[in-house]
């Protein structure tokens, strides 16, 4: 299997994208802030020290224009919060969290630009498939693995503009995809790097 080249940058994504070439990346998989202030929405998020205000504003039109310029295809988590900026789509991804009757959301939606049928990924929000959470909106590695297996091809180059917990980096490393990712917050950037290094050490051992 191809050994992944993972490039992680502690930088604001917009100026980084501006220096990228047109269609430099085959696929963008991103999870930008939804502007729902989730970091301060309950006691369960206090353990992350979530007082930074990173989820108080969503990306503007310029961000999405740049994202579409530098990537051939896009998967945007939280797509239902950005339809006015992204436009219509034939293909959405639905993460079914299998929550049953609890008060949590039943799932999350991603917008894509693919000319495919919509697809569903099933995984319980609190299943054993989750690593220890280091970020309030951390997504499971398996979700990103599923996205790559269903929407990417071998040898393609991936970009993520909001690295967060680093789950996508672990998925790309495991499946052999090259990744370039940015994260503006130094604390989350360092934690994501640590997660990736721990994953690689485990892979070496086993």
C-alpha positions as CSV (number, residue, x, y, z in Angstrom):
1,X,0.0,0.0,0.0
2,X,1.1,3.6,-0.8
3,X,2.7,5.2,2.3
4,X,0.6,8.4,2.9
5,X,2.2,11.8,2.8
6,X,0.4,13.8,5.5
7,X,1.0,17.5,5.7
8,X,-0.5,19.4,8.6
9,X,-0.3,23.1,8.9
10,X,-1.1,25.4,11.8
11,X,-2.5,28.2,9.7
12,X,-5.6,30.1,8.7
13,X,-7.1,28.1,5.8
14,X,-8.2,31.1,3.6
15,X,-4.8,32.6,3.0
16,X,-3.4,29.0,2.6
17,X,-6.0,28.2,-0.1
18,X,-5.3,31.5,-1.9
19,X,-1.7,30.3,-2.7
20,X,-2.9,26.9,-4.0
21,X,-3.3,26.1,-7.7
22,X,-6.6,25.6,-9.4
23,X,-7.8,22.0,-8.9
24,X,-4.7,21.1,-7.0
25,X,-6.6,18.6,-4.9
26,X,-8.8,15.8,-6.1
27,X,-11.2,15.9,-3.1
28,X,-11.9,18.3,-0.2
29,X,-13.5,16.8,2.9
30,X,-14.2,19.6,5.4
31,X,-16.1,20.2,8.6
32,X,-16.2,23.9,9.1
33,X,-17.9,25.7,11.9
34,X,-21.7,25.7,11.6
35,X,-22.2,28.9,13.7
36,X,-24.5,27.2,16.2
37,X,-22.2,27.9,19.2
38,X,-22.1,24.2,20.0
39,X,-18.9,24.6,22.0
40,X,-20.8,26.3,24.8
41,X,-24.2,24.5,24.4
42,X,-23.9,22.2,27.4
43,X,-21.9,20.8,30.2
44,X,-20.6,17.9,28.1
45,X,-18.4,20.4,26.1
46,X,-16.8,22.1,29.1
47,X,-14.1,19.4,29.4
48,X,-12.7,20.6,26.1
49,X,-12.2,24.2,27.4
50,X,-14.6,25.3,24.8
51,X,-14.6,29.1,25.3
52,X,-12.7,30.2,22.2
53,X,-15.7,31.3,20.1
54,X,-14.6,29.2,17.0
55,X,-18.2,28.1,16.4
56,X,-19.8,31.5,16.6
57,X,-19.3,32.3,12.9
58,X,-19.6,30.2,9.7
59,X,-17.3,30.5,6.7
60,X,-18.3,33.2,4.2
61,X,-18.8,32.9,0.4
62,X,-15.2,33.6,-0.3
63,X,-14.2,30.5,1.6
64,X,-16.4,28.2,-0.4
65,X,-15.4,29.8,-3.7
66,X,-11.7,29.1,-2.9
67,X,-12.5,25.6,-1.8
68,X,-14.3,24.8,-5.1
69,X,-11.4,26.5,-7.0
70,X,-8.6,24.4,-5.5
71,X,-10.5,21.0,-5.4
72,X,-12.2,19.0,-8.1
73,X,-14.8,17.5,-5.7
74,X,-16.1,18.5,-2.2
75,X,-17.7,16.9,0.8
76,X,-18.8,19.6,3.3
77,X,-20.1,18.4,6.6
78,X,-22.9,20.5,8.1
79,X,-24.0,21.1,4.5
80,X,-27.6,22.0,5.7
81,X,-26.1,25.2,7.3
82,X,-24.5,26.2,4.0
83,X,-27.0,25.5,1.3
84,X,-27.4,29.2,0.5
85,X,-23.6,29.4,-0.2
86,X,-23.1,25.9,-1.8
87,X,-26.2,25.6,-4.0
88,X,-28.2,22.6,-4.8
89,X,-26.9,19.0,-4.9
90,X,-28.0,15.6,-6.1
91,X,-25.8,13.7,-3.6
92,X,-25.9,14.2,0.1
93,X,-24.3,12.0,2.8
94,X,-26.3,11.2,5.9
95,X,-24.5,10.0,9.0
96,X,-27.2,8.1,10.9
97,X,-26.1,8.2,14.5
98,X,-28.6,5.5,15.5
99,X,-29.5,7.5,18.6
100,X,-32.9,5.9,19.2
101,X,-35.1,8.0,21.6
102,X,-32.4,10.2,23.3
103,X,-32.3,14.0,22.9
104,X,-29.2,14.1,20.7
105,X,-29.6,14.7,16.9
106,X,-30.4,11.6,14.9
107,X,-27.6,12.4,12.4
108,X,-25.5,14.9,10.4
109,X,-25.7,15.9,6.8
110,X,-22.9,16.5,4.3
111,X,-23.2,18.4,1.0
112,X,-21.3,17.0,-2.0
113,X,-20.9,18.0,-5.6
114,X,-21.0,14.4,-6.8
115,X,-23.4,13.3,-9.5
116,X,-24.3,10.2,-7.5
117,X,-27.1,8.8,-5.4
118,X,-27.2,10.0,-1.8
119,X,-25.6,7.6,0.7
120,X,-26.0,6.8,4.4
121,X,-23.3,5.9,6.9
122,X,-24.5,4.2,10.1
123,X,-22.6,4.4,13.4
124,X,-23.8,5.1,16.9
125,X,-22.6,8.4,18.2
126,X,-21.4,6.7,21.4
127,X,-20.1,3.4,20.0
128,X,-16.8,1.7,20.7
129,X,-15.6,2.8,17.3
130,X,-14.8,6.3,18.7
131,X,-11.4,7.3,19.9
132,X,-11.2,9.4,23.1
133,X,-12.6,12.8,22.2
134,X,-10.2,15.8,22.1
135,X,-12.5,18.1,20.2
136,X,-16.2,19.1,20.8
137,X,-17.3,18.2,17.2
138,X,-14.9,15.2,16.7
139,X,-16.0,12.8,14.1
140,X,-15.1,9.1,14.1
141,X,-12.2,7.8,12.0
142,X,-14.5,5.3,10.5
143,X,-16.7,8.0,9.0
144,X,-13.8,9.4,7.1
145,X,-12.6,6.0,6.1
146,X,-16.1,5.4,4.7
147,X,-16.0,8.7,2.8
148,X,-12.7,7.9,1.2
149,X,-13.7,4.4,0.2
150,X,-17.0,5.6,-1.3
151,X,-15.9,8.9,-2.9
152,X,-12.2,8.8,-3.5
153,X,-9.9,6.8,-5.7
154,X,-6.4,5.4,-5.1
155,X,-3.7,8.0,-5.7
156,X,-5.9,11.0,-5.2
157,X,-4.9,14.0,-3.0
158,X,-7.1,15.1,-0.2
159,X,-7.5,18.5,1.5
160,X,-9.1,19.4,4.8
161,X,-9.3,23.0,5.8
162,X,-10.5,22.4,9.4
163,X,-8.4,19.6,10.8
164,X,-9.9,19.7,14.3
165,X,-9.2,16.4,16.1
166,X,-7.3,14.9,13.1
167,X,-9.6,12.0,12.4
168,X,-9.3,12.5,8.7
169,X,-5.5,12.4,9.0
170,X,-5.7,9.0,10.6
171,X,-8.1,7.7,8.0
172,X,-5.9,8.9,5.1
173,X,-2.8,7.4,6.7
174,X,-4.6,4.1,7.2
175,X,-6.0,3.9,3.7
176,X,-2.9,5.3,1.9
177,X,-4.2,8.7,0.8
178,X,-2.0,11.9,0.7
179,X,-3.5,14.7,2.7
180,X,-2.9,18.4,3.2
181,X,-4.8,19.9,6.2
182,X,-4.9,23.2,8.0
183,X,-6.0,24.0,11.6
184,X,-5.9,27.6,12.9
185,X,-6.1,26.7,16.6
186,X,-2.6,25.7,18.0
187,X,-4.0,23.6,20.9
188,X,-6.2,21.4,18.6
189,X,-3.4,21.3,16.0
190,X,-1.0,19.9,18.6
191,X,-3.5,17.4,19.8
192,X,-4.3,16.2,16.3
193,X,-0.6,15.7,15.6
194,X,-0.3,13.7,18.8
195,X,-3.2,11.5,17.8
196,X,-1.7,10.9,14.3
197,X,1.7,10.0,15.8
198,X,0.1,7.6,18.3
199,X,-1.8,5.9,15.4
200,X,1.4,5.5,13.4
201,X,3.2,4.1,16.4
202,X,0.4,1.5,16.9
203,X,0.5,0.6,13.2
204,X,4.3,0.0,13.5
205,X,3.8,-2.2,16.5
206,X,1.1,-4.4,14.9
